């Protein structure tokens, strides 16, 4: 009955999405459906809602999403994004590589909703090569998360390796063959038929300088957060201030022009860049996640499958994927499935099983309708969910099949 309650709640969310209603409302409705159909008391459900609303992470996430939206809007309206794209296009020359490089670079910053930082660039390049909103969403989502398999500082890799008692680099090495196939598959399904959108690139110091200047606010936010450990919303706020002053117009001395440009853009760009509807989206996601955690339905379902005598390789393939699909949070998925399956992995299949668990959970998380990056990117591009899945599911299918094949070859 527990898994039925989860499926009902997801169905309610999907109905809201299909009706074009605010996804946050759909998430709250899904949480309500979960509370009413799951074997949990109303007091427990109420406590889950309060936990979500009291959690500092919830409000940090609200600030992050709002500030990322403002930063992207200011960079776009000020001409910085156009300058970034034009300079990179002249340097690299191929719009397809730009749509790989930018989400990939920002993808190394593992913060919730970070795909929103690369979405405006993908939008600019996607318009140049005339691809659909659904394909733009698929590209942005895929090339942000592809590197989660092999970047040792990703929080989920750190958590997984810690739970399994191995070093992060060991897990990275295990995942390398699968990641290589995933890169090839993503190019084949997402970019193979896309034109380059520009001439052959050539090195130019001036273009490189303009690129560095245009990306300075984004780079500053990443460096302050990852390099110096500064509170991420504060890092983004500093980046927004920099973006408001970047590329000042007019003539005369630089400092007066910077100040004048800053005041003008605060008046004309700051408020339009705020998207209050995103607050409800974040709140809905966090409430649903807490409701799911409070119900313990996913853990109970996993234990039931193990007791049913299903083959280990099938469990490791399907269950982590399903948990990732349901939770939409990779660290939470890793925290659930690895402790469950570690006792089942003997020494001869330990590493093969660990890699399959991690990659399966990652792919389930990537395609989850509750995945924040998918939700926010789809909202940004105004894409249809069905069309987005048409582009990303073949990549996910090939990657998942490769992960299984590699694990079986390793003796699983």
Phi, psi and omega in degrees: 000329183299312182293330176297320178298319178297316181296321178297316181296320178294322178299319177299317179297317180297321178299316178300317180296315181296330179277358179075019180275166180302130183296327177300318176297321178298320178296318179294321177295321177296321177296320178295318178297321179295318180295325183279331185257340181277155177284071178216149182284159177294329177296319178295319178296317179297322178295324178295319178297314180297322179299316180296318183286332180273343184294121178302331179300324179300313185281332171299317181295321176301312179299318181299313183294317180296316182290324176297319177298317178295316181300314179297320180295315181294317178298323180288312184288332181279350181093000182292321180294318178298320178295319178300313181294315181297316181292319178293323179298320178288326180285315183266318175086344185239114182300331181296317179294327178295322180287346173271315188291311186295307176299327179295316179296313181288334178297337177291342174272101188273071174244147180302134177076010183297341178299338178294337181285330180265344184303317179298325179291316178298324178297315180299312182290323178297323177294325180295322182259006171059057174253163186284162174302326180292320179290322175301316180297315179299318179295312182298317182291315184295311186279353168281320190258351181302325186279355177297341179284334192226009177260111191292349180262005174295133186301324181290326176292318177299315180295313182299315181294324178294315179295327182271351179075032177235169176278146180306322181296329177295318178293322178300313180298320177300324185274350186304313180299320180292320179297321179298316177294322179298320178298314179296317180295320180296320178296318183296314186273334186256328191233352186301321184266002181273137178286162183290331176075014180184174179279175178297133184288157177213149182288135176210122183299322180296315179296321178296320177296316178296322177298313180300319179295317184291328182266002185304314179300317179295314180299322179297316179299317181294316182292316180298322183281308185279324184274324184245357177069022179291143177312125190298316175303323177293320176301318179292322179298319176297319178297322178296316178300317178297318181295326179292337180259348186293144178055060180292143178268184176083186180240171177104196183291151188294312186299313176299323179293320177299315181295314180298317179296319180300311181298316181297317182287328174301319182289326189252340187243334188294306183294315178300336179282343178283134179239086184302333180299334181292337178298315180294324178299312181296315180299318179297316180297315183292323177294317180297317180299316179293323178296320179295317179297318183294329182284336183059024184292320184295316180297317180297320179296318179298315180296323178296320178296319181295323181286346182277356178078024178288142181305144185299316182299324180289321177297314182292334179280314191270313189295310177301323178299315181294321179295316176299321180296319183283320186276323183069014180226116188289319180298320178295319179298313179300318180295337179273308193279324183295313177299330180290317189267342181305318180296339182273347184267109176287169186302323185285341180241009187302305185290323177297317180291320180298315180297318180295318178301312184296312184291320178298316179294323178297315182291323175297319177296318182299318185266001182298133175294351177262358181293121187301318180297320178295315181297311184290321179293318178298319177297318181299315183273353185055047183264160176270136183302316182301318179292325178296314181295332177299329181271323187268335184294322175300321178296315180296318180298314179296317181295318180294318178296321177296317179300318178294314181300316180296319180294321178294321177296331178277002173105007181297000000 
